[in-house]
Amino acid sequence: MKTPIIFLPTAFVLLFSSYSFSQIWSKVDCGSEFTIALKSDNTLWAWGSNLNGQLGVGSTNSKDVPTQISQDSDWVEFGVGSFQAFGIKNNGTLWAWGLNSVGQLGTGNTTQEISPVQVGSDANWKSLAVGLGHALALKADSTLWSWGYNSNGQLGLGNTTDALTPQQIGIANNWVGVSAGAIHSLGLKNDSTLWVWGLNGNGQLGLGTAIDKLIPTQIDILHNWIEINAGFEYSLARKSNGTIWSWGFNGNGQLGIGNTTQQSLPIQIGTSSNWTQIVGGSAFSFAINTDQNLFGWGYNGSGQLGNGTVSQSTTPSPIGVLNDWIQISAAKGAPAGGSVIGSHSAGIHGDKKSICSAGTNYIGQLGDSSNIDNTEFQCETGNLALSLDELHHVFSSITVYPNPSSGIFNVDFENNYSSTFNYKVTTITGEVIKNEKNISNSFTLDFRNYMQGIYFLIFEKNGVQTLKKLIVD
């Protein structure tokens, strides 16, 4: 007969988060190792790495579930860079937080900020784009402004001098779109012309050369460009006829043209003409078509394409069977030890109650509290569809039997709730011995190789936890 190990009794614990469960998501964007999203109630939320304060939550503690940025509910737009982020409020003011080593926050200094601080006093900001160390923004009068790192003219000011505060690019007042790569920039004017500037060593400006440009330079004589999106060292653009084009660095197939050959001029991706959205990331890309199907290509070493593999693709490949994608984002790149980090993705799907995410998750950038990588899109991140009462009902219906057990525990969701939950198993001292997702309404836990004693089974969803005590006798 086994000798039981006696522990002090532990109370059943049910913890509730402060999430608002009645809203839906409007937009999501990925930094190099973090994610920010805007909800329909105009609150802003962040999760993932926070070593430089890029989450804007008042500390440098990383978060593995969505955490609200300030208590403000007047955000209408935001932009995410590699290690910094910006938000625009409904009064037109611009706010910044995160890394500021080269003045990329535009606040007039190089002081890192862990909470949103206002950029200047202007109150007519409309939209923005953020790169590795520089930012671009449009005002309501359609003028274009830039600030931050300017090593290769990516600010478009005609020089290579860094700018600590927003500076106007030229005198044009007909800009309608802007996108920032690592060290290059793209802009659209209201006549559908496409303009480029900054670093061009890999042909990312699409001008047929490798010469940097210090001011906006038109990419060709055509007037049919309607969407732009810059990756780390490459560029994507969409024409009015629904075709998509790419140029620049292509070492991982991120141009989507069936090979890994660098291109210095725009080249069409495939033959389809039904594309509605394009996104470039560190070394991988996405596009959504008119049927709201999602396609991905490029580097996939962490499963960031969400197609269930870690194999890269050099052409647009369909992602799963979901066909109701609304928006997609790919992690911004950042240099690290000769490589480029940034290997997760997130998108809004269906009824917008969920954010679906894939890829690396070692510091919580997928926001599902598991810190487990996903090679397929999991639509549990920030899923606010359940109310607190509903969650209480779901959790209260979980049964574990037999308990005590000699090693095999059965776990059932009695109400047949059809969703996955993160769960952890810990020792009484808090050591995590399992950290997984349940994949069905009934499953088993095998403790036959573990010592006698008390363990804890912890389920979590939307930041809400419930704990079950397991006794191995």
For each residue, the residues with C-beta under 8 A, 3 or more apart:
1:
2: 452 473
3: 452
4: 452 473
5: 451 452 453 454
6:
7: 10 428 453 454
8:
9:
10: 7 428 454 456 467 469
11:
12: 467 468 469
13: 465 466 467
14: 392 395 464 465 466 467
15: 464 465
16: 388 464
17: 65 462 463 464
18: 68
19: 66 384 462 463
20: 23 39 41 43 384
21: 384 385 386 387 388 462
22: 384 387
23: 20 39 40 41 43 384
24: 39 40 351 352 353 384
25: 28 37 38 39 40 348 352 353 354 355 382
26: 37 38 39 40 348 352
27: 37 38 78 327 348
28: 25 35 36 37 38 327 329 346 347 348 355
29: 35 36 37 78 79 80 329 346
30: 34 35 80 281 329 330 331 332 342 344 345 346 365
31: 34 35 36 48 49 54 80 81 82 83 84 85 331 332 342
32: 49 82 83 282 331 332 333 334 341 342
33: 48 49 331 341 342 344 363 365
34: 30 31 46 47 48 49 50 54 55 80 365
35: 28 29 30 31 46 47 48 80 329 344 346 357 365 366 367
36: 28 29 31 44 45 46 55 69 78 80 85
37: 25 26 27 28 29 44 45 46 66 346 355 382
38: 25 26 27 28 42 43 44 45 75 76 77 78
39: 20 23 24 25 26 42 43 44 45
40: 23 24 25 26 352
41: 20 23 73
42: 38 39 73 74 75 76 90
43: 20 23 38 39 68 69 72 73 75
44: 36 37 38 39 56 68 69 70 72 75 78 87
45: 36 37 38 39 66 67 68 69 382
46: 34 35 36 37 50 54 55 56 57 63 66 67 69 85
47: 34 35 55 63 64 65 66 67 364 365 367 382
48: 31 33 34 35 55 62 63 64 363 364 365 366 367
49: 31 32 33 34 54 62 363 364 365
50: 34 46 53 54 55 57 59 60 61 62 63
51: 54 60 62
52: 60 83 84 98 99 112
53: 50 56 59 60 97 98 99 112 113 114 115
54: 31 34 46 49 50 51 83 84 85 97 98 99
55: 34 36 46 47 48 50 62 63 67 69 85 97
56: 44 46 53 69 70 85 87 97 98 113 114 115 116
57: 46 50 61 63 67 68 69 114 115
58: 70 114 115
59: 50 53 114
60: 50 51 52 53 114
61: 50 57
62: 48 49 50 51 55 363 364
63: 46 47 48 50 55 57 66 67 364
64: 47 48 363 364 367 368 369 370 371
65: 17 47 364 367 368 369 382 462 463
66: 19 37 45 46 47 63 367 381 382 463
67: 45 46 47 55 57 63
68: 18 43 44 45 57 71
69: 36 43 44 45 46 55 56 57 72 75 87 97 116
70: 44 56 58 115 116
71: 68
72: 43 44 69 75 89 116
73: 41 42 43
74: 42 89 90 91
75: 38 42 43 44 69 72 78 87 88 89 90
76: 38 42 88 89 90
77: 38 87 88 126 127 128
78: 27 29 36 38 44 75 85 86 87 88
79: 29 85 86 87 127 128 129 130 135 137
80: 29 30 31 34 35 36 85 130 332
81: 31 84 85 98 104 130 131 132 133 135 180 332
82: 31 32 99 131 132 133 182 332 333 334 342
83: 31 32 52 54 98 99 334
84: 31 52 54 81 96 97 98 99 100 104 105 130 135
85: 31 36 46 54 55 56 78 79 80 81 96 97 98 130
86: 78 79 94 95 96 97 105 119 128 130 135 137
87: 44 56 69 75 77 78 79 94 95 96 116
88: 75 76 77 78 92 93 94 95 125 126 127 128
89: 72 74 75 76 92 93 95
90: 42 74 75 76
91: 74 123
92: 88 89 122 123 124 125 126 140
93: 88 89 118 122 123 125
94: 86 87 88 106 118 119 120 122 125 128 137
95: 86 87 88 89 116 117 118 119
96: 84 85 86 87 100 105 106 107 113 116 117 119
97: 53 54 55 56 69 84 85 86 105 113 114 115 116 117
98: 52 53 54 56 81 83 84 85 105 112 113
99: 52 53 54 82 83 84 104 112
100: 84 96 103 104 105 107 109 110 111 112 113
101: 104 110 112 133
102: 110 133 148 149 162
103: 100 106 107 108 109 110 147 148 149 162 163 164 165
104: 81 84 99 100 101 130 133 134 135 147 148 149
105: 84 86 96 97 98 100 113 117 119 148
106: 94 96 103 119 120 135 147 148 163 164 165 166
107: 96 100 103 111 113 117 119 164 165
108: 103 164 165
109: 100 103 164
110: 100 101 102 103 164
111: 100 107
112: 52 53 98 99 100 101
113: 53 56 96 97 98 100 105 107 116 117
114: 53 56 57 58 59 60 97
115: 53 56 57 58 70 97
116: 56 69 70 72 87 95 96 97 113
117: 95 96 97 105 107 113
118: 93 94 95 121
119: 86 94 95 96 105 106 107 165 166
120: 94 106 165 166
121: 118
122: 92 93 94 125 139 166
123: 91 92 93
124: 92 139 140 141
125: 88 92 93 94 122 128 137 138 139 140
126: 77 88 92 137 138 139 140
127: 77 79 88 137 138 177 178
128: 77 79 86 88 94 125 135 136 137 138 178
129: 79 135 136 137 178 179 180 185 230
130: 79 80 81 84 85 86 104 134 135 136 180 332
131: 81 82 134 135 136 148 154 180 181 182 183 184 185 230 332
132: 81 82 149 181 182 183 232 332 333 334 335
133: 81 82 101 102 104 148 149 183
134: 104 130 131 146 147 148 149 150 154 155 180 183 185
135: 79 81 84 86 104 106 128 129 130 131 146 147 148 180
136: 128 129 130 131 144 145 146 169 178 179 180 185 187
137: 79 86 94 125 126 127 128 129 144 145 146 166 178
138: 125 126 127 128 142 143 144 145 175 176 177 178
139: 122 124 125 126 142 143 145
140: 92 124 125 126
141: 124 173
142: 138 139 173 174 175 176 190
143: 138 139 168 169 172 173 175
144: 136 137 138 156 168 169 170 172 175 178 187
145: 136 137 138 139 166 167 168 169
146: 134 135 136 137 154 155 156 157 163 166 167 169 185
147: 103 104 106 134 135 155 163 164 165 166 167
148: 102 103 104 105 106 131 133 134 135 155 162 163
149: 102 103 104 132 133 134 154 162 183
150: 134 153 154 155 157 159 160 161 162 163
151: 154 160 183 199
152: 160 183 184 198 199 200 212
153: 150 156 157 158 159 160 197 198 199 212 213 214 215
154: 131 134 146 149 150 151 180 183 184 185 197 198 199
155: 134 146 147 148 150 163 167 169 185 198
156: 144 146 153 169 170 185 187 197 198 214 215 216
157: 146 150 153 161 163 167 169 214 215
158: 153 214 215
159: 150 153 214
160: 150 151 152 153 214
161: 150 157
162: 102 103 148 149 150
163: 103 106 146 147 148 150 155 157 166 167
164: 103 106 107 108 109 110 147
165: 103 106 107 108 119 120 147
166: 106 119 120 122 137 145 146 147 163
167: 145 146 147 155 157 163
168: 143 144 145 171
169: 136 143 144 145 146 155 156 157 172 215 216
170: 144 156 215 216
171: 168
172: 143 144 169 175 189
173: 141 142 143
174: 142 189 190 191
175: 138 142 143 144 172 178 187 188 189 190
176: 138 142 188 189 190
177: 127 138 187 188 227 228
178: 127 128 129 136 137 138 144 175 185 186 187 188 228
179: 129 136 185 186 187 228 229 230 235
180: 81 129 130 131 134 135 136 154 184 185 186 230
181: 131 132 184 185 186 198 199 204 230 231 232 233 234 235 280
182: 82 131 132 199 232 233 333
183: 131 132 133 134 149 151 152 154 198 199 233
184: 131 152 154 180 181 196 197 198 199 200 204 205 230 233 235
185: 129 131 134 136 146 154 155 156 178 179 180 181 196 197 198 216 230
186: 178 179 180 181 194 195 196 228 229 230 235 237
187: 136 144 156 175 177 178 179 194 195 196 197 216 228
188: 175 176 177 178 192 193 194 195 225 226 227 228
189: 172 174 175 176 192 193 195
190: 142 174 175 176
191: 174 223
192: 188 189 222 223 224 225 226 240
193: 188 189 218 222 223 225
194: 186 187 188 218 219 220 222 225 228 237
195: 186 187 188 189 216 217 218 219
196: 184 185 186 187 205 206 207 213 216 217 219 235
197: 153 154 156 184 185 187 205 213 214 215 216 217
198: 152 153 154 155 156 181 183 184 185 205 212 213
199: 151 152 153 154 181 182 183 184 204 212 233
200: 152 184 203 204 205 207 209 210 211 212 213
201: 204 210 212 233
202: 210 233 234 248 249 262
203: 200 206 207 208 209 210 247 248 249 262 263 264 265
204: 181 184 199 200 201 230 233 234 235 247 248 249
205: 184 196 197 198 200 209 213 217 219 235 247 248
206: 196 203 219 235 247 248 264 265 266
207: 196 200 203 211 213 217 219 264 265
208: 203 264 265
209: 200 203 205 264
210: 200 201 202 203 264
211: 200 207
212: 152 153 198 199 200 201
213: 153 196 197 198 200 205 207 216 217
214: 153 156 157 158 159 160 197
215: 153 156 157 158 169 170 197
216: 156 169 170 185 187 195 196 197 213
217: 195 196 197 205 207 213
218: 193 194 195 221
219: 194 195 196 205 206 207 266
220: 194 266
221: 218
222: 192 193 194 225 239
223: 191 192 193
224: 192 239 240 241
225: 188 192 193 194 222 228 237 238 239 240
226: 188 192 238 239 240
227: 177 188 237 238 277 278
228: 177 178 179 186 187 188 194 225 235 236 237 238
229: 179 186 235 236 237 278 279 280
230: 129 131 179 180 181 184 185 186 204 234 235 236 280
231: 181 234 235 236 248 254 280 281 282 283 285 330 333
232: 132 181 182 249 280 281 282 283 332 333 340 342
233: 181 182 183 184 199 201 202 204 248 249 333
234: 181 202 204 230 231 246 247 248 249 250 254 255 280
235: 179 181 184 186 196 204 205 206 228 229 230 231 246 247 248 280
236: 228 229 230 231 244 245 246 278 279 280 285
237: 186 194 225 227 228 229 244 245 246 266 278
238: 225 226 227 228 242 243 244 245 275 277 278
239: 222 224 225 226 242 243 244 245
240: 192 224 225 226
241: 224 273
242: 238 239 272 273 274 275 276 290
243: 238 239 268 269 272 273 275
244: 236 237 238 239 256 268 269 270 272 275 278 287
245: 236 237 238 239 266 267 268 269
246: 234 235 236 237 254 255 256 257 263 266 267 269 285
247: 203 204 205 206 234 235 255 263 264 265 266 267
248: 202 203 204 205 206 231 233 234 235 255 262 263 264
249: 202 203 204 232 233 234 254 262
250: 234 253 254 255 257 259 260 261 262 263
251: 254 260 262 283
252: 260 283 284 298 299 312
253: 250 256 259 260 297 298 299 312 313 314 315
254: 231 234 246 249 250 251 280 281 283 284 285 297 298 299
255: 234 246 247 248 250 263 267 269 285
256: 244 246 253 269 270 285 297 298 314 315 316
257: 246 250 261 263 267 268 269 314 315
258: 314 315
259: 250 253 314
260: 250 251 252 253 314
261: 250 257
262: 202 203 248 249 250 251
263: 203 246 247 248 250 255 257 266 267
264: 203 206 207 208 209 210 247 248
265: 203 206 207 208 247
266: 206 219 220 237 245 246 247 263
267: 245 246 247 255 257 263
268: 243 244 245 257 271
269: 243 244 245 246 255 256 257 287 315 316
270: 244 256 315 316
271: 268
272: 242 243 244 275 289 316
273: 241 242 243
274: 242 289 290 291
275: 238 242 243 244 272 278 287 288 289 290
276: 242 288 289 290
277: 227 238 286 287 288 327 328
278: 227 229 236 237 238 244 275 285 286 287
279: 229 236 285 286 287 328 329 330
280: 181 229 230 231 232 234 235 236 254 285 330
281: 30 231 232 254 284 285 286 298 304 329 330 331 332 333 342 345
282: 32 231 232 299 330 331 332 333 334 340 341 342 343
283: 231 232 251 252 254 298 299 333 340 342
284: 252 254 281 296 297 298 299 300 304 305 312 330 345
285: 231 236 246 254 255 256 278 279 280 281 296 297 298 330
286: 277 278 279 281 294 295 296 305 319 328 330 345 347
287: 244 269 275 277 278 279 294 295 296 316
288: 275 276 277 292 293 294 295 325 327 328
289: 272 274 275 276 292 293 295
290: 242 274 275 276
291: 274 323
292: 288 289 323 324 325 326
293: 288 289 318 319 323 325
294: 286 287 288 306 318 319 320 322 325 328 347
295: 286 287 288 289 316 317 318 319
296: 284 285 286 287 300 305 306 307 313 316 317 319 345
297: 253 254 256 284 285 305 312 313 314 315 316 317
298: 252 253 254 256 281 283 284 285 305 312 313 314
299: 252 253 254 282 283 284 304 312 343
300: 284 296 303 304 305 307 309 310 311 312 313
301: 304 310 312 343
302: 310 343 344 359 360 373 375
303: 300 306 307 308 309 310 358 359 360 373 374 375 376
304: 281 284 299 300 301 330 331 343 344 345 358 359 360
305: 284 286 296 297 298 300 309 313 317 319 345 358
306: 294 296 303 319 320 345 356 358 359 374 375 376 377
307: 296 300 303 313 317 318 319 320 375 376
308: 303 320 375 376
309: 300 303 305 375
310: 300 301 302 303 375
311: 300
312: 252 253 284 297 298 299 300 301
313: 253 296 297 298 300 305 307 316 317
314: 253 256 257 258 259 260 297 298
315: 253 256 257 258 269 270 297
316: 256 269 270 272 287 295 296 297 313
317: 295 296 297 305 307 313
318: 293 294 295 307
319: 286 293 294 295 296 305 306 307 322 377
320: 294 306 307 308 376 377
321:
322: 294 319 325 349 350 356 377
323: 291 292 293
324: 292 349 350
325: 288 292 293 294 322 328 347 348 349
326: 292 347 348 349 350 352
327: 27 28 277 288 347 348
328: 277 279 286 288 294 325 345 346 347 348
329: 28 29 30 35 279 281 345 346 347
330: 30 231 279 280 281 282 284 285 286 304 342 345
331: 30 31 32 33 281 282 304 342 343 344 345 359 365
332: 30 31 32 80 81 82 130 131 132 232 281 282 342
333: 32 82 132 182 231 232 233 281 282 283 340 341 342
334: 32 82 83 132 282 340 341 342
335: 132 338 339 340 341
336: 339 340 341
337:
338: 335
339: 335 336
340: 232 282 283 333 334 335 336
341: 32 33 282 333 334 335 336
342: 30 31 32 33 82 232 281 282 283 330 331 332 333 334
343: 282 299 301 302 304 331 359 360
344: 30 33 35 302 304 331 357 358 359 360 361 365 366
345: 30 281 284 286 296 304 305 306 328 329 330 331 357 358 359 377
346: 28 29 30 35 37 328 329 355 356 357 358 366 367 381
347: 28 286 294 325 326 327 328 329 355 356 357 377
348: 25 26 27 28 325 326 327 328 352 354 355 356
349: 322 324 325 326 352 354 355 356 377 379
350: 322 324 326 353 354 379
351: 24 354 385
352: 24 25 26 40 326 348 349
353: 24 25 350 383 384 385
354: 25 348 349 350 351 379 380 381 382 383 385
355: 25 28 37 346 347 348 349 367 379 381 382 383
356: 306 322 346 347 348 349 377 378 379 381
357: 35 344 345 346 347 365 366 367 368 374 377 378 381
358: 303 304 305 306 344 345 346 366 374 375 376 377 378
359: 302 303 304 306 331 343 344 345 365 366 373 374
360: 302 303 304 343 344 365 373
361: 344 364 365 366 368 370 371 372 373 374
362: 365 371 373
363: 33 48 49 62 64 371
364: 47 48 49 62 63 64 65 361 367 369 371
365: 30 33 34 35 47 48 49 331 344 357 359 360 361 362
366: 35 48 344 346 357 358 359 361 370 374 378 381
367: 35 47 48 64 65 66 346 355 357 364 381 382
368: 64 65 357 361 378 380 381 422
369: 64 65 364 422 460 463
370: 64 361 366 422 435 436 437
371: 64 361 362 363 364 435
372: 361 435 436 437
373: 302 303 359 360 361 362
374: 303 306 357 358 359 361 366 377 378
375: 302 303 306 307 308 309 310 358
376: 303 306 307 308 320 358
377: 306 319 320 322 345 347 349 356 357 358 374
378: 356 357 358 366 368 374 381 420 437
379: 349 350 354 355 356 383
380: 354 368 383 419 420 422 461
381: 66 346 354 355 356 357 366 367 368 378
382: 25 37 45 47 65 66 354 355 367 462
383: 353 354 355 379 380 386 419 461 462
384: 19 20 21 22 23 24 353 462
385: 21 351 353 354
386: 21 383 390 391 394 461 462
387: 21 22 390 391
388: 16 21 391 392 464
389: 392 393
390: 386 387 393 394
391: 386 387 388 394 395 461 462 464
392: 14 388 389 395 396
393: 389 390 396 397 415
394: 386 390 391 397 398 413 415 417 461
395: 14 391 392 398 459 464 466
396: 392 393 466
397: 393 394 413 414 415 417
398: 394 395 411 412 413 414 459 466 468
399: 411 412 414
400: 403 409 410 411 457 468 470
401: 405 409 410 412
402: 405 409 410
403: 400 409 469 470 471
404: 471 472 473
405: 401 402 408 409 447 470 471 472 473
406: 448 472 473
407: 446 447 448 449 450 472
408: 405 444 445 446 447 448
409: 400 401 402 403 405 444 445 447 457 470
410: 400 401 402 442 443 444
411: 398 399 400 438 442 443 444 445 457
412: 398 399 401 441 442
413: 394 397 398 416 417 441 442
414: 397 398 399
415: 393 394 397
416: 413 441
417: 394 397 413 441
418: 441
419: 380 383 461
420: 378 380 437 438 439
421: 437 438 459 460 461
422: 368 369 370 380 435 436 437 459 460 461
423: 434 435 436 437 438 457 458 459 460
424: 432 434 435 436 457 458 460
425: 432 433 434 435 445 455 456 457 458 470
426: 429 430 431 432 433 455 456 458
427: 430 431 433 453 455 456
428: 7 10 453 454 455 456
429: 426
430: 426 427
431: 426 427
432: 424 425 426 435
433: 425 426 427 450 455
434: 423 424 425 445
435: 370 371 372 422 423 424 425 432
436: 370 372 422 423 424
437: 370 372 378 420 421 422 423
438: 411 420 421 423 443 459
439: 420 443
440: 443
441: 412 413 416 417 418
442: 410 411 412 413
443: 410 411 438 439 440
444: 408 409 410 411
445: 408 409 411 425 434 457 470
446: 407 408 449
447: 405 407 408 409 450 455 470 472
448: 406 407 408
449: 407 446
450: 407 433 447 455 472
451: 5 472
452: 2 3 4 5 472 473
453: 5 7 427 428 471 472
454: 5 7 10 428 469 470 471 472
455: 425 426 427 428 433 447 450 469 470 472
456: 10 425 426 427 428 467 468 469 470
457: 400 409 411 423 424 425 445 467 468 469 470
458: 423 424 425 426 465 466 467 468
459: 395 398 421 422 423 438 465 466 468
460: 369 421 422 423 424 463 464 465
461: 380 383 386 391 394 419 421 422 464
462: 17 19 21 65 382 383 384 386 391
463: 17 19 65 66 369 460
464: 14 15 16 17 388 391 395 460 461
465: 13 14 15 458 459 460
466: 13 14 395 396 398 458 459
467: 10 12 13 14 456 457 458
468: 12 398 400 456 457 458 459
469: 10 12 403 454 455 456 457
470: 400 403 405 409 425 445 447 454 455 456 457
471: 403 404 405 453 454
472: 404 405 406 407 447 450 451 452 453 454 455
473: 2 4 404 405 406 452
